[in-house]
């Protein structure tokens, strides 16, 4: 970057001043001044990466929200499957109790049937004993009757033998009648015996309803056996378990804005040769920058489930966007010898705009997940400055300078995160996370006039997310609070090291400075594939403050 002005020298001549390696000099008289505008230009090596870092943060946020949706769906499916298993176990226990009750009922029925059979057998045996006793009594009665008849016959025979012969015919007639009577009695006894035997046969042949064993009546027809419901019986409750899903597509869009402010203080010096040798004048450099970034990010993605094992999944996506960044840098130079050289001040305005393209992939399985993103930002850089430079040497005064420059920069980024989610309950979880970011800046050849060259940035971060879920009607609301610590562990290149400053003079350089970030996210799942989120974050550290916000939506089919 060069700037020329007209100025009157002590010898009355007029010559232009040029900016060379951070010093303003006429190249003839040895007069010079420190250029705060040149220092601000070289500070763009860090500040321009803030725009890329903001798009990277937005991309990471979109990926994290997208992964969280799938992780939540996986957790919901796992909980649903667990509820199904619990329900199946309860139903199996109820069925087992029912089978046990039925077996017990069968045993009790069998015992009752055995008892009835035993009582019937006892009654039958008692009836047999009574029949046998009756038969015995009848036999004894017949025997006694026969003895009685024999005794009477003997008595009759004895009386007949004592009768005289006169009575013999009468006795014979009486004997004949007695014989007939005996025959009739015998016939009667035989008839009675036959009647007794017939009665005994009829009793034996007669069915005894009480002696029969209990037999349940045969079923009237085919049909299921009735089930007696108990108080603890559990009816099977159908639980819907989603079938394995095929590939699904989604589209998302995010708008974002960010504000960043840095300040720094460093030491510098200006050298000049006024004819008596090279002189060095020390001074203090105060710098402050304000960066405002806005833009949008959109893309499409593909979700694939059950890749290596049931329940896992991966998301592949393409992203694009546009970023508009405005940077304002103010620089003041204060000599350590007050008034010599005069104080200097510079104001630099930078516009950084351009598109972004990239691709990402994320994998999740249970609580574990990681993601990887590759992204390119193509920025056009427009710079203007105004400066009041304090000259010293043969001329000591303040010169007003102005100038502008334009160049382009392509910033390639690779960043990723690894996470593991622990569920405290169905609605509360905790997720540690670690990540990295590597950015390489490719400047156009014209950037050398602004004091810029290719450079690298390496950032590491770590922290944790805490989330809990509620429902607003039918909409699931997930509130996520994130705390991160990050540090730019390496900033290499970015400005021309051969300039008059060196890295120790770049007051806005944040290499090796630990920063903190807090993020609050509200993610809503509206159902039917539609989701949205609103997010705000605050960042801070030594002489650094930033805040931003994002909002977006996604539709999946």
Secondary structure, 3 states (H helix, E strand, C coil): CCCCCCCECCCCCECCCEEECCEEECCCCCCEEECHHHHHHHHHHHHHHHHHHHHHHHHHHHHHHHHHHHHHHHHHHHHHHHHHHHHHHHHHHHHHHHHHHHHHHHHHHHHHHHHHHHHHHHHHHHHHHHHHHHHHHHHHHHHHHHHHHHHHHHHHHHHHHHCCCHHHHHHHHHHHHHHHHHHHHHHHHHHHHHHHHHHHHHHHHCCCHHHCCCCCCCCCCCCCCCCCCCCCCCCCCCCCCCCCCCCEEEEEEEEEEEEEEEEEEEEEEEEEECCCCEEEEEEEEEEEEEEEEEEEEEEEEEEEECCCCCCCEEEEEEEEEEEEEEEEEEEEEEECCCCCCCCEEEEEEEEEEEEEEEEEEEEEECCEEEEEEEEEEEEEEEEEEEEEEECECCCCCEEEEEEEEEEEEEEEEEEEEEEEEEECCCCEEEEEEEEEEEEEEEECHHHHHHCEEEEEEEEEEEEEEEEEEEEECCEEEEEEEEEEEEEEEEEEEEECCCCCCCHHHCCCCCCCCEEEEEEEEEEEEEECCEEEEEEEEEEEECCEEEEEEEEEEEEEC
